Amino acid sequence: MSKSFGANAPTLAFATRVAELHPQLPAPSLSTHPHKPNELSLYFTSVADVEAWREALHVPVDQVYFGAHQDDRLVVEFEATVEGIAIRAFALFDSAELAKAVKEAASA
């Protein structure tokens, strides 16, 4: 049986605090879990957006994973617990986007 919506209040309050403290952060697609109310998933369409959130949440770089995803795309993600909230932030992308990102980083 699912938890009540109110069980998500601490997770949603955390997301609200982040929005208030860091209004410049890119907006993710947010989701919570009906059986694990202290979990927050953040989906992005850009690697740079994942990195912006990693920096804002002070997640160490060594907690970032980059690799293949099941559907032949690439994934960059981090998982961390911040203020008691388990966070998974990730972006899926194809190799053409990766090549573009690498070129942009090299020219910066």
C-alpha positions in Angstrom: 0.0 0.0 0.0 1.2 3.5 -0.9 2.0 6.0 1.8 -0.1 9.1 2.0 0.8 12.2 0.0 1.6 13.9 3.3 4.4 11.5 3.9 6.2 13.3 1.0 6.1 16.6 2.9 9.7 16.6 4.1 10.9 15.7 0.6 8.8 18.4 -1.1 9.9 20.9 1.6 13.5 20.1 0.8 12.9 20.7 -2.9 11.2 24.0 -2.0 14.2 25.1 0.2 16.6 24.3 -2.7 14.5 26.4 -5.0 14.5 29.3 -2.6 18.2 29.1 -1.9 19.3 28.5 -5.5 16.6 30.0 -7.8 19.1 30.0 -10.7 19.4 26.2 -10.8 18.0 24.5 -13.9 14.5 23.1 -13.3 14.4 19.3 -13.2 11.5 16.9 -13.7 10.9 15.9 -10.1 9.4 12.7 -8.8 8.9 11.2 -5.5 8.2 7.5 -4.6 4.9 6.4 -3.1 6.6 3.7 -0.9 9.8 5.6 -0.1 8.7 9.2 0.7 12.2 10.4 1.5 13.5 9.8 -2.0 13.6 12.5 -4.7 14.5 11.8 -8.3 15.7 14.7 -10.5 15.7 14.2 -14.3 17.5 16.6 -16.5 18.1 16.8 -20.3 21.6 18.2 -19.9 24.8 17.0 -18.3 25.5 20.6 -17.3 22.2 20.7 -15.4 23.2 17.6 -13.3 26.6 19.3 -12.6 24.9 22.5 -11.5 22.8 20.6 -8.9 25.8 18.5 -7.8 27.7 21.7 -7.0 24.7 23.4 -5.3 24.2 20.3 -3.1 27.9 20.0 -2.4 28.0 16.4 -3.6 31.6 15.2 -4.1 32.7 14.7 -7.7 33.6 11.1 -6.9 29.9 10.3 -6.4 29.2 11.1 -10.1 28.7 8.0 -12.3 29.0 8.2 -16.1 28.4 5.2 -18.3 26.1 3.2 -20.5 22.4 3.0 -19.9 20.2 0.0 -20.8 18.7 1.7 -23.9 22.0 2.4 -25.7 22.2 5.9 -24.4 24.7 7.3 -21.9 23.8 8.4 -18.4 25.5 10.8 -16.0 24.1 10.7 -12.4 24.8 11.0 -8.8 23.1 9.7 -5.7 23.5 11.4 -2.4 21.7 11.9 0.9 21.2 15.5 1.8 19.3 16.6 4.9 18.0 13.0 5.2 16.6 13.0 1.6 17.9 10.4 -0.8 18.5 12.2 -4.1 19.1 10.7 -7.5 19.9 13.3 -10.2 20.5 12.1 -13.7 20.5 12.9 -17.4 20.3 10.5 -20.4 21.8 11.4 -23.7 23.2 10.0 -26.9 26.9 9.9 -27.9 26.5 12.9 -30.3 25.6 15.1 -27.4 28.6 13.7 -25.5 30.9 14.6 -28.4 29.5 18.1 -28.5 30.0 18.5 -24.7 33.6 17.3 -24.9 34.3 19.7 -27.8 32.8 22.7 -25.9 34.8 21.8 -22.7 38.0 21.6 -24.7 37.5 25.0 -26.3 36.5 26.8 -23.0 
